[in-house]
Amino acid sequence: MLVLTRRQRESVVVGDPVGNIDQMLKVTVLEIGVGRVRLGFEIAGSVPVNRMEVWQRIHLGIPRKDARTNHAAHVLH
C-alpha cells in the first residue's frame, strides 16, 4: 500500500502522466474534520467510483436495501 500525506485542497493523481487522460484519477482532499475526511474524485464518467462497502456488495451480487421504500433493490451497474 502506498501511503501519501496531503493537506486540504491538495490532490493525488493516479495514472500515466503521458497516457490517456480518460484513464487518470484525481483525488482531492476537500475537507478535514474530526474523524472524517471528505474526498473529491475526478475521473472519466465511464469509470465507476464506489465506497469500498458498496463495491463489495456489488462484487458479491448482494442486493441493497432501498431506504426510501424499505425494500430490497438490486444494484445496477
C-alpha positions as CSV (number, residue, x, y, z in Angstrom):
1,M,0.0,0.0,0.0
2,L,1.3,3.4,-1.0
3,V,0.7,6.0,1.8
4,L,0.7,9.7,1.0
5,T,0.2,12.8,3.1
6,R,-1.9,15.6,1.7
7,R,-3.3,18.8,3.2
8,Q,-6.7,20.3,2.5
9,R,-7.2,21.2,-1.2
10,E,-4.1,19.1,-2.2
11,S,-4.5,16.3,-4.7
12,V,-3.1,12.9,-5.8
13,V,-3.2,11.8,-9.4
14,V,-3.3,8.1,-10.4
15,G,-2.4,7.3,-14.0
16,D,0.4,7.6,-16.5
17,P,1.3,11.3,-16.9
18,V,1.9,10.8,-20.7
19,G,-1.0,8.3,-21.1
20,N,-4.7,8.7,-21.9
21,I,-6.4,11.4,-19.8
22,D,-9.6,9.3,-19.6
23,Q,-7.6,6.8,-17.5
24,M,-6.5,9.4,-15.0
25,L,-7.9,9.5,-11.5
26,K,-7.5,12.7,-9.4
27,V,-8.4,12.6,-5.7
28,T,-8.5,15.9,-3.8
29,V,-8.8,16.4,-0.1
30,L,-11.8,18.7,0.2
31,E,-12.3,18.9,4.0
32,I,-10.6,17.5,7.1
33,G,-12.8,17.1,10.2
34,V,-12.8,15.3,13.4
35,G,-12.6,11.6,12.5
36,R,-13.6,12.3,8.9
37,V,-12.0,13.4,5.6
38,R,-14.1,14.5,2.5
39,L,-12.5,13.5,-0.7
40,G,-13.4,14.6,-4.3
41,F,-12.8,12.2,-7.2
42,E,-12.3,13.3,-10.8
43,I,-12.4,10.5,-13.4
44,A,-14.0,9.7,-16.7
45,G,-17.7,9.2,-16.4
46,S,-17.4,5.6,-17.8
47,V,-15.4,4.6,-14.7
48,P,-17.5,3.7,-11.6
49,V,-16.4,5.1,-8.3
50,N,-17.8,3.5,-5.1
51,R,-17.1,3.3,-1.4
52,M,-15.4,0.0,-0.5
53,E,-18.5,-1.4,1.2
54,V,-20.7,-0.6,-1.8
55,W,-18.1,-2.1,-4.2
56,Q,-18.0,-5.3,-2.1
57,R,-21.8,-5.6,-2.2
58,I,-21.9,-5.1,-6.0
59,H,-19.0,-7.5,-6.5
60,L,-20.8,-10.2,-4.4
61,G,-24.1,-9.5,-6.1
62,I,-25.8,-8.7,-2.8
63,P,-29.0,-6.5,-3.2
64,R,-29.0,-3.3,-1.3
65,K,-31.9,-2.1,0.9
66,D,-33.6,0.9,-0.6
67,A,-34.1,3.3,2.4
68,R,-36.8,5.3,0.6
69,T,-39.1,2.3,0.0
70,N,-37.8,0.0,2.7
71,H,-37.5,-3.0,0.3
72,A,-34.6,-4.8,-1.4
73,A,-33.4,-3.2,-4.6
74,H,-30.7,-4.7,-6.9
75,V,-27.6,-2.5,-7.5
76,L,-27.3,-2.0,-11.2
77,H,-24.0,-1.4,-12.8
